[in-house]
Amino acid sequence: MKNPASVEAFGLHLRTLRETRGWSQQALADYADVAKLTVQRIEHAKGAPTLDVLVSLARALQLPLRELVDFAEATVA
């Protein structure tokens, strides 16, 4: 993985967006039409999402893709 800090920061960002909506990982996975394991892996920085998955997540969260990927690496502890 070339940018582990970014992958971790994105996972935290996605988790925050999901929890703000009161959704479980399964709910987000269902809305985005991806596997729950995909959401888990992203949130726990076990892998980087593909563009296809990012688009699906943005649509599920009703956000522009630009806003979904607008996160600060500084949020990582």
Sequence and secondary structure as in RCSB ss.txt:
>XXXX:A:sequence
MKNPASVEAFGLHLRTLRETRGWSQQALADYADVAKLTVQRIEHAKGAPTLDVLVSLARALQLPLRELVDFAEAT
VA
>XXXX:A:secstr
   HHHHHHHHHHHHHHHHHTT  HHHHHHHHTS HHHHHHHHTTSS   HHHHHHHHHHHT  HHHHT   GGG
  
